[in-house]
């Protein structure tokens, strides 16, 4: 098969991957496996040069490299260690995706593919949540096992849908800002409303609430900043105070106006306030997380620089928590702690370096990509405090795909004001 045929096939496969990002794990893995088989023979030789020239690709590959070498120490069986390493493999795929997402046509088609599947998921979530259609066995097969009438998350858990839906609403809002016609602007604004109201009114995920409020705040800040710059005015203390008050106002309004939001936040606050070390928190989401964090910090204190090896969390945590009335876990629900326990503090520092590199390089991107990239960093810096966002399959693939999409043409851009 000629290289041109393989190249075109790879372009269509990356579009297909965008379409499957929110879908079931098996579908993701199948498309990604075929994509690798088709793309590597054509684009593989260009990967070293891209990694050297693109700071974001270099940072993501370095983080994966540390996790790869982390399989060489610790007591985790090789098979288990490689299984955990495979969950982080999306980091290693970012440079290849960047090569595939450089063409403007492929970029636009892949973004539209992601929009289409997310709109489909949103519509299904709304019609299920509003009791317009029952969850039949055939529909359950399509949407996955997580969807409930009172918590209609499609394909995955409410945490996953909350994060993806908040971010796609953010992208819709950015598209509305840059729309060239009133019809386009109205369409994207309606999609923004459809997405963000779904997070607040349909889903129960507090992680989704956090991402939504953070992205709303960042969007408000960017709108204010851009308007002041257009008027030739500098950011004064009043503007800064207004930007700082925005998330507080949004939180207060949501807390008072949205019963589901109020109940979930109030429950979280109560669980945090009542947490006690060593007590039974098996029925408390935040209490269980705090148990994970407390034991993880003790593990890090014992091996701060090398950790327990990639995949070593389960065994190390079980030994640390022996005799205590806590839930044993292989997932600490905090990506910073997950990396520190596995490969030491250097792993956490490399993740922070990746976020910093993305933020710094975002200033060299066009307006849509710049704000979208900064929003991605804001979302993941926060959610990595509460979930293992790179270990979890869909969240990790989503991060890898949009990191590649946003920074694929970084070398073609010049710094912007």
BARO-418857 format. One line per field, with one value per residue (C-alpha): residue number from 1; chain; x, y, z. Coordinates in nm, 3 decimals, always signed. Example, Ala and Ser with C-alpha at 12.3 -4.5 7.8 and 13.67 -1.06 7.14 Angstrom:
BEGIN
seq <- 1;2 $
mol <- A;A $
X <- +1.230;+1.367 $
Y <- -0.450;-0.106 $
Z <- +0.780;+0.714 $
END
This chain:
BEGIN
seq <- 1;2;3;4;5;6;7;8;9;10;11;12;13;14;15;16;17;18;19;20;21;22;23;24;25;26;27;28;29;30;31;32;33;34;35;36;37;38;39;40;41;42;43;44;45;46;47;48;49;50;51;52;53;54;55;56;57;58;59;60;61;62;63;64;65;66;67;68;69;70;71;72;73;74;75;76;77;78;79;80;81;82;83;84;85;86;87;88;89;90;91;92;93;94;95;96;97;98;99;100;101;102;103;104;105;106;107;108;109;110;111;112;113;114;115;116;117;118;119;120;121;122;123;124;125;126;127;128;129;130;131;132;133;134;135;136;137;138;139;140;141;142;143;144;145;146;147;148;149;150;151;152;153;154;155;156;157;158;159;160;161;162;163;164;165;166;167;168;169;170;171;172;173;174;175;176;177;178;179;180;181;182;183;184;185;186;187;188;189;190;191;192;193;194;195;196;197;198;199;200;201;202;203;204;205;206;207;208;209;210;211;212;213;214;215;216;217;218;219;220;221;222;223;224;225;226;227;228;229;230;231;232;233;234;235;236;237;238;239;240;241;242;243;244;245;246;247;248;249;250;251;252;253;254;255;256;257;258;259;260;261;262;263;264;265;266;267;268;269;270;271;272;273;274;275;276;277;278;279;280;281;282;283;284;285;286;287;288;289;290;291;292;293;294;295;296;297;298;299;300;301;302;303;304;305;306;307;308;309;310;311;312;313;314;315;316;317;318;319;320;321;322;323;324;325;326;327;328;329;330;331;332;333;334;335;336;337;338;339;340;341;342;343;344;345;346;347;348;349;350;351;352;353;354;355;356;357;358;359;360;361;362;363;364;365;366;367;368;369;370;371;372;373;374;375;376;377;378;379;380;381;382;383;384;385;386;387;388;389;390;391;392;393;394;395;396;397;398;399;400;401;402;403;404;405;406;407;408;409;410;411;412;413;414;415;416;417 $
mol <- A;A;A;A;A;A;A;A;A;A;A;A;A;A;A;A;A;A;A;A;A;A;A;A;A;A;A;A;A;A;A;A;A;A;A;A;A;A;A;A;A;A;A;A;A;A;A;A;A;A;A;A;A;A;A;A;A;A;A;A;A;A;A;A;A;A;A;A;A;A;A;A;A;A;A;A;A;A;A;A;A;A;A;A;A;A;A;A;A;A;A;A;A;A;A;A;A;A;A;A;A;A;A;A;A;A;A;A;A;A;A;A;A;A;A;A;A;A;A;A;A;A;A;A;A;A;A;A;A;A;A;A;A;A;A;A;A;A;A;A;A;A;A;A;A;A;A;A;A;A;A;A;A;A;A;A;A;A;A;A;A;A;A;A;A;A;A;A;A;A;A;A;A;A;A;A;A;A;A;A;A;A;A;A;A;A;A;A;A;A;A;A;A;A;A;A;A;A;A;A;A;A;A;A;A;A;A;A;A;A;A;A;A;A;A;A;A;A;A;A;A;A;A;A;A;A;A;A;A;A;A;A;A;A;A;A;A;A;A;A;A;A;A;A;A;A;A;A;A;A;A;A;A;A;A;A;A;A;A;A;A;A;A;A;A;A;A;A;A;A;A;A;A;A;A;A;A;A;A;A;A;A;A;A;A;A;A;A;A;A;A;A;A;A;A;A;A;A;A;A;A;A;A;A;A;A;A;A;A;A;A;A;A;A;A;A;A;A;A;A;A;A;A;A;A;A;A;A;A;A;A;A;A;A;A;A;A;A;A;A;A;A;A;A;A;A;A;A;A;A;A;A;A;A;A;A;A;A;A;A;A;A;A;A;A;A;A;A;A;A;A;A;A;A;A;A;A;A;A;A;A;A;A;A;A;A;A;A;A;A;A;A;A;A;A;A;A;A;A;A;A;A;A;A;A;A;A;A;A;A;A;A;A;A;A;A;A $
X <- +0.000;+0.143;+0.242;-0.015;-0.297;-0.173;-0.143;-0.500;-0.626;-0.449;-0.612;-0.957;-0.873;-0.776;-1.114;-1.276;-1.077;-1.218;-1.567;-1.502;-1.326;-1.641;-1.754;-1.688;-1.331;-1.340;-1.432;-1.152;-0.894;-0.996;-0.975;-0.650;-0.489;-0.577;-0.459;-0.118;-0.080;-0.159;+0.013;+0.344;+0.488;+0.427;+0.478;+0.707;+1.030;+0.912;+0.843;+1.196;+1.217;+0.872;+0.953;+1.273;+1.105;+0.769;+0.795;+0.452;+0.528;+0.864;+0.708;+0.437;+0.687;+0.920;+0.643;+0.562;+0.934;+0.963;+0.664;+0.822;+1.145;+0.934;+0.846;+1.209;+1.192;+0.949;+0.791;+0.498;+0.485;+0.593;+0.252;+0.071;+0.327;+0.290;-0.089;-0.072;+0.185;-0.062;-0.317;-0.070;+0.019;-0.195;+0.087;+0.321;+0.067;+0.044;+0.338;+0.192;-0.149;+0.016;+0.159;-0.184;-0.362;-0.154;-0.371;-0.648;-0.910;-0.835;-0.835;-1.176;-1.328;-1.198;-1.332;-1.670;-1.668;-1.614;-1.888;-2.132;-2.084;-2.103;-2.425;-2.563;-2.469;-2.621;-2.952;-2.970;-2.888;-3.164;-3.434;-3.351;-3.335;-3.668;-3.830;-3.903;-3.762;-3.719;-3.381;-3.447;-3.189;-3.102;-3.055;-2.850;-2.620;-2.568;-2.519;-2.333;-2.407;-2.372;-2.684;-2.971;-3.291;-3.189;-2.823;-2.822;-2.452;-2.396;-2.119;-1.931;-1.973;-2.113;-1.758;-1.639;-1.943;-1.929;-1.571;-1.620;-1.952;-1.819;-1.526;-1.728;-1.963;-1.654;-1.551;-1.903;-1.883;-1.546;-1.687;-1.980;-1.737;-1.556;-1.866;-1.889;-2.270;-2.548;-2.694;-2.371;-2.337;-2.689;-2.640;-2.322;-2.473;-2.768;-2.527;-2.334;-2.656;-2.752;-2.415;-2.369;-2.728;-2.689;-2.400;-2.596;-2.945;-2.899;-2.570;-2.460;-2.084;-1.917;-1.606;-1.818;-1.945;-1.587;-1.477;-1.784;-1.733;-1.361;-1.416;-1.696;-1.464;-1.178;-1.409;-1.534;-1.178;-1.072;-1.377;-1.304;-0.934;-0.996;-1.251;-1.013;-0.733;-0.958;-1.034;-0.665;-0.709;-0.484;-0.612;-0.675;-0.743;-1.119;-1.099;-0.884;-1.122;-1.420;-1.248;-1.173;-1.532;-1.682;-1.632;-1.761;-2.075;-2.129;-2.088;-2.331;-2.595;-2.568;-2.582;-2.903;-3.076;-2.997;-3.123;-2.907;-2.596;-2.689;-2.738;-2.416;-2.204;-2.360;-2.294;-1.931;-1.885;-2.038;-1.818;-1.506;-1.603;-1.677;-1.368;-1.151;-0.829;-0.879;-1.259;-1.483;-1.557;-1.674;-2.005;-1.845;-1.702;-1.491;-1.405;-1.273;-1.067;-0.918;-0.821;-0.648;-0.463;-0.352;-0.206;-0.053;+0.133;+0.278;+0.395;+0.554;+0.730;+0.891;+1.008;+0.994;+1.235;+1.182;+0.843;+0.726;+0.749;+0.487;+0.181;+0.308;+0.022;-0.199;+0.065;+0.218;-0.120;-0.233;+0.080;+0.047;-0.321;-0.283;-0.501;-0.682;-1.053;-1.008;-1.087;-0.791;-0.730;-0.505;-0.641;-0.576;-0.818;-0.547;-0.310;-0.037;-0.028;-0.058;+0.257;+0.446;+0.371;+0.470;+0.777;+0.844;+0.813;+0.995;+0.686;+0.458;+0.700;+0.699;+0.319;+0.332;+0.597;+0.365;+0.085;+0.323;+0.456;+0.104;+0.013;+0.327;+0.304;-0.067;+0.035;+0.177;-0.152;-0.439;-0.725;-0.951;-0.671;-0.506;-0.808;-0.911;-0.562;-0.562;-0.906;-0.780;-0.495;-0.730;-0.963;-0.692;-0.487;-0.800;-0.948;-0.615;-0.657;-0.973;-0.929;-0.657;-0.724;-0.441;-0.480;-0.853;-0.897;-1.141;-1.010;-0.654;-0.743;-0.943;-0.646;-0.407;-0.631;-0.695;-0.335;-0.236;-0.514;-0.434;-0.054;-0.007;+0.087;+0.281;+0.597;+0.403;+0.283;+0.445;+0.392;+0.072;+0.003 $
Y <- +0.000;+0.340;+0.599;+0.847;+0.597;+0.524;+0.897;+0.968;+0.669;+0.794;+1.136;+0.977;+0.752;+1.048;+1.202;+0.873;+0.884;+1.229;+1.086;+0.797;+0.990;+1.010;+0.656;+0.313;+0.206;-0.087;+0.145;+0.388;+0.112;-0.043;+0.285;+0.383;+0.045;+0.065;+0.426;+0.330;+0.046;+0.276;+0.597;+0.478;+0.344;+0.683;+0.934;+0.742;+0.880;+1.239;+1.181;+1.246;+1.585;+1.686;+1.587;+1.791;+2.100;+2.104;+2.180;+2.034;+1.709;+1.694;+1.745;+1.482;+1.230;+1.297;+1.223;+0.897;+0.816;+0.844;+0.614;+0.370;+0.357;+0.329;-0.025;-0.120;-0.078;-0.169;-0.505;-0.487;-0.789;-0.695;-0.766;-0.544;-0.265;-0.273;-0.271;+0.053;+0.196;+0.124;+0.347;+0.636;+0.548;+0.833;+1.065;+0.889;+0.913;+1.294;+1.358;+1.124;+1.286;+1.624;+1.510;+1.392;+1.708;+1.965;+1.983;+2.248;+2.023;+1.733;+1.967;+2.109;+1.771;+1.614;+1.899;+1.870;+1.494;+1.554;+1.816;+1.580;+1.291;+1.525;+1.683;+1.332;+1.246;+1.571;+1.514;+1.158;+1.279;+1.538;+1.310;+1.040;+1.288;+1.442;+1.095;+1.131;+0.786;+0.483;+0.312;-0.010;-0.293;-0.188;+0.175;+0.060;-0.124;+0.201;+0.443;+0.223;+0.105;+0.435;+0.621;+0.654;+0.852;+1.085;+1.097;+1.047;+1.022;+0.881;+0.631;+0.683;+0.799;+1.138;+1.248;+1.185;+1.339;+1.638;+1.716;+1.660;+1.842;+2.143;+2.168;+2.121;+2.395;+2.612;+2.539;+2.622;+2.954;+3.033;+2.950;+3.184;+3.466;+3.418;+3.354;+3.566;+3.560;+3.613;+3.275;+3.093;+3.289;+3.204;+2.837;+2.805;+2.998;+2.758;+2.464;+2.626;+2.658;+2.298;+2.171;+2.379;+2.342;+1.965;+1.969;+2.170;+2.027;+1.666;+1.533;+1.473;+1.504;+1.762;+1.742;+1.863;+2.152;+2.249;+2.243;+2.436;+2.714;+2.733;+2.756;+3.010;+3.221;+3.191;+3.278;+3.583;+3.692;+3.657;+3.850;+4.133;+4.137;+4.142;+4.424;+4.637;+4.571;+4.667;+4.994;+5.053;+5.036;+4.856;+4.603;+4.803;+4.687;+4.708;+4.466;+4.225;+4.235;+4.179;+3.876;+3.738;+3.788;+3.623;+3.257;+3.343;+3.501;+3.209;+2.960;+3.150;+3.182;+2.815;+2.708;+2.900;+2.845;+2.482;+2.225;+1.939;+2.156;+2.273;+1.919;+1.779;+2.069;+2.063;+1.690;+1.741;+2.013;+1.792;+1.498;+1.713;+1.861;+1.522;+1.341;+1.187;+0.989;+0.617;+0.632;+0.436;+0.654;+0.382;+0.564;+0.906;+1.005;+1.292;+1.102;+0.808;+1.047;+1.207;+0.861;+0.798;+1.130;+1.085;+0.740;+0.852;+1.136;+0.885;+0.668;+0.966;+1.062;+0.717;+0.720;+1.078;+1.054;+0.713;+0.601;+0.241;+0.192;+0.223;+0.024;+0.007;+0.198;-0.102;-0.305;-0.004;+0.130;-0.209;-0.236;+0.122;+0.081;-0.264;-0.291;+0.037;+0.059;+0.214;+0.119;-0.041;+0.113;+0.116;+0.457;+0.748;+0.981;+1.244;+1.241;+1.437;+1.182;+0.888;+0.997;+1.078;+0.736;+0.555;+0.744;+0.994;+1.369;+1.403;+1.251;+1.512;+1.788;+1.666;+1.681;+2.037;+2.114;+1.982;+2.210;+2.506;+2.438;+2.422;+2.749;+2.927;+2.796;+2.883;+3.248;+3.163;+3.025;+3.191;+3.329;+3.021;+2.774;+3.002;+3.036;+2.672;+2.554;+2.769;+2.634;+2.278;+2.352;+2.517;+2.217;+1.955;+2.138;+2.144;+1.802;+1.625;+1.725;+1.513;+1.240;+1.045;+1.223;+1.070;+0.721;+0.712;+0.604;+0.852;+1.154;+1.062;+1.013;+1.336;+1.525;+1.369;+1.438;+1.802;+1.865;+1.738;+1.930;+2.258;+2.248;+2.057;+2.372;+2.541;+2.571;+2.771;+3.032;+3.351;+3.495;+3.697;+3.980 $
Z <- +0.000;-0.098;+0.160;+0.022;+0.079;+0.430;+0.500;+0.387;+0.584;+0.896;+0.855;+0.848;+1.141;+1.358;+1.270;+1.374;+1.698;+1.773;+1.721;+1.960;+2.241;+2.461;+2.372;+2.521;+2.598;+2.355;+2.067;+2.158;+2.177;+1.846;+1.654;+1.827;+1.752;+1.381;+1.374;+1.513;+1.264;+0.971;+1.084;+1.230;+0.901;+0.737;+1.018;+1.254;+1.109;+1.172;+1.542;+1.678;+1.505;+1.631;+1.988;+1.975;+1.829;+2.009;+2.385;+2.462;+2.281;+2.458;+2.803;+2.752;+2.618;+2.912;+3.160;+2.985;+2.975;+3.352;+3.394;+3.149;+3.347;+3.662;+3.555;+3.624;+4.001;+4.274;+4.351;+4.110;+3.875;+3.524;+3.373;+3.622;+3.580;+3.202;+3.240;+3.439;+3.197;+2.917;+3.088;+3.054;+2.693;+2.563;+2.671;+2.428;+2.145;+2.164;+1.924;+1.661;+1.691;+1.644;+1.311;+1.200;+1.311;+1.126;+0.813;+0.846;+0.686;+0.921;+1.220;+1.136;+1.054;+1.374;+1.586;+1.414;+1.473;+1.844;+1.849;+1.677;+1.920;+2.220;+2.091;+2.044;+2.404;+2.530;+2.354;+2.488;+2.838;+2.826;+2.685;+2.943;+3.229;+3.127;+3.113;+2.741;+2.661;+2.886;+2.925;+2.732;+2.706;+2.350;+2.457;+2.755;+2.514;+2.323;+2.612;+2.859;+3.213;+3.399;+3.282;+3.529;+3.492;+3.776;+3.664;+3.284;+3.203;+2.855;+2.769;+3.098;+3.459;+3.556;+3.642;+3.287;+3.122;+3.354;+3.255;+2.881;+2.869;+3.059;+2.820;+2.502;+2.624;+2.670;+2.310;+2.189;+2.374;+2.213;+1.870;+1.942;+2.022;+1.692;+1.478;+1.165;+1.137;+1.388;+1.293;+1.378;+1.700;+1.810;+1.725;+1.929;+2.220;+2.227;+2.225;+2.511;+2.710;+2.629;+2.755;+3.067;+3.185;+3.142;+3.389;+3.644;+3.603;+3.488;+3.629;+3.987;+3.938;+4.160;+3.943;+3.652;+3.864;+3.948;+3.584;+3.473;+3.727;+3.651;+3.275;+3.315;+3.528;+3.281;+2.991;+3.178;+3.249;+2.886;+2.762;+3.008;+2.921;+2.547;+2.569;+2.774;+2.526;+2.235;+2.412;+2.475;+2.852;+3.097;+3.351;+3.666;+4.018;+3.965;+3.672;+3.871;+4.169;+3.937;+3.785;+4.131;+4.245;+3.936;+4.047;+4.395;+4.252;+4.014;+4.299;+4.522;+4.251;+4.153;+4.517;+4.576;+4.241;+4.152;+4.407;+4.277;+4.287;+4.638;+4.768;+4.617;+4.738;+5.085;+5.108;+5.009;+5.270;+5.539;+5.442;+5.461;+5.796;+5.953;+5.822;+6.094;+6.036;+6.086;+6.093;+5.856;+5.551;+5.312;+5.259;+5.217;+4.880;+5.012;+5.330;+5.126;+4.914;+5.224;+5.348;+5.016;+5.037;+5.397;+5.332;+5.003;+5.175;+5.423;+5.132;+4.960;+5.282;+5.292;+4.925;+4.798;+4.502;+4.340;+4.462;+4.450;+4.074;+3.802;+3.911;+4.270;+4.430;+4.514;+4.700;+4.874;+4.984;+5.112;+5.324;+5.452;+5.542;+5.701;+6.009;+5.946;+5.870;+5.525;+5.168;+4.987;+4.646;+4.341;+4.240;+4.476;+4.292;+4.269;+3.973;+4.151;+4.433;+4.191;+4.011;+4.331;+4.484;+4.164;+4.037;+4.313;+4.326;+3.989;+3.826;+3.984;+3.887;+3.525;+3.519;+3.651;+3.391;+3.119;+3.240;+3.262;+2.913;+2.772;+2.939;+2.821;+2.465;+2.445;+2.409;+2.066;+1.935;+1.744;+1.959;+1.961;+2.026;+2.283;+2.511;+2.455;+2.553;+2.866;+2.953;+2.914;+3.155;+3.406;+3.392;+3.437;+3.700;+3.917;+3.838;+3.892;+4.257;+4.283;+4.020;+3.842;+3.516;+3.313;+3.457;+3.379;+3.018;+2.866;+3.055;+2.955;+2.589;+2.587;+2.731;+2.479;+2.179;+2.261;+2.362;+2.018;+1.842;+2.014;+1.985;+1.658;+1.466;+1.742;+1.530;+1.270;+1.519;+1.646;+1.994;+2.036;+2.269 $
END
